[in-house]
Amino acid sequence: MTSTHEVVDNTAATRFEIRMDGHIAVLVYELVGRQFRIIHTIVPEALGGHGLAGTLVQAAIARATAEGLTIIPDCPFARGWLEKHPGVAATVSIDW
């Protein structure tokens, strides 16, 4: 489940980003107190099939874990990814 694509946490824009082939995939988040709310993932069609959305979710999990935050998966993709990867989901606090 690891990726060789560089994920950047653009804190000014409150999103994680992966740039590839002139396109950008993003996971938009919001910090509310000790909650890390995952709002939306966007992967352009041209970047589909590379697992970028999952890589972005993993970056969000890593940050939430490092900072002791609870993930709120409002994004349907992120929620589904966490449900499909219970071992990873078990490593972080999640408010379903």
C-alpha positions in Angstrom: 0.0 0.0 0.0 2.9 2.3 -0.3 3.4 4.7 -3.2 6.5 6.3 -4.7 4.6 9.5 -5.4 5.5 12.5 -3.2 2.7 13.7 -1.1 2.8 17.3 0.1 0.8 18.6 3.0 -0.2 22.0 1.8 -1.3 23.4 5.2 -2.1 26.8 3.8 -4.7 25.2 1.5 -5.6 22.5 4.0 -5.0 19.7 1.6 -2.6 16.9 0.7 -1.4 17.0 -2.9 0.2 14.7 -5.4 1.4 16.3 -8.6 1.9 14.0 -11.6 2.1 14.6 -15.3 0.9 18.2 -15.1 -2.2 17.2 -12.9 -2.8 17.4 -9.2 -4.7 14.9 -7.0 -5.8 16.3 -3.6 -7.4 15.3 -0.3 -9.1 18.3 1.3 -9.3 18.4 5.1 -10.3 20.6 7.9 -8.9 20.7 11.4 -11.4 21.4 14.1 -9.9 21.1 17.6 -8.5 17.6 17.9 -10.5 16.4 14.9 -9.0 15.8 11.4 -12.0 16.0 9.1 -11.5 14.5 5.7 -13.7 16.4 3.4 -13.1 15.2 -0.1 -10.6 13.5 -2.4 -10.2 14.5 -6.0 -8.1 12.6 -8.5 -8.3 13.8 -12.1 -9.3 11.1 -14.6 -5.9 11.3 -16.2 -4.3 10.1 -13.0 -6.8 7.4 -12.3 -5.6 3.8 -11.7 -2.4 4.8 -9.8 -3.8 4.4 -6.3 -3.3 8.1 -5.6 -6.5 8.6 -3.6 -5.5 5.7 -1.2 -2.0 7.2 -0.9 -3.6 10.6 0.1 -5.8 8.9 2.7 -2.7 7.2 4.1 -1.0 10.5 4.4 -3.9 11.9 6.3 -3.8 8.9 8.6 -0.1 9.4 9.2 -0.6 13.0 10.2 -3.6 12.3 12.4 -1.6 9.5 14.1 1.5 11.7 14.6 -0.6 14.5 16.1 -3.0 12.4 18.1 -6.0 13.6 16.2 -9.3 11.8 15.6 -10.2 11.3 11.9 -13.7 12.1 10.8 -14.1 10.5 7.3 -16.8 12.6 5.7 -15.4 11.8 2.3 -17.1 8.7 0.9 -13.9 7.5 -0.7 -11.9 7.9 2.5 -14.6 6.2 4.6 -14.7 3.3 2.1 -10.9 3.0 2.1 -10.7 2.9 5.9 -13.5 0.2 6.0 -11.5 -1.9 3.4 -8.3 -1.6 5.4 -9.3 -2.4 9.0 -5.7 -3.0 10.0 -4.7 0.5 9.0 -7.8 2.0 10.5 -7.1 0.4 13.8 -3.9 2.5 14.1 -5.8 5.8 14.4 -8.7 7.1 16.3 -11.8 7.4 14.0 -15.2 8.9 14.7 -17.3 7.1 12.2 
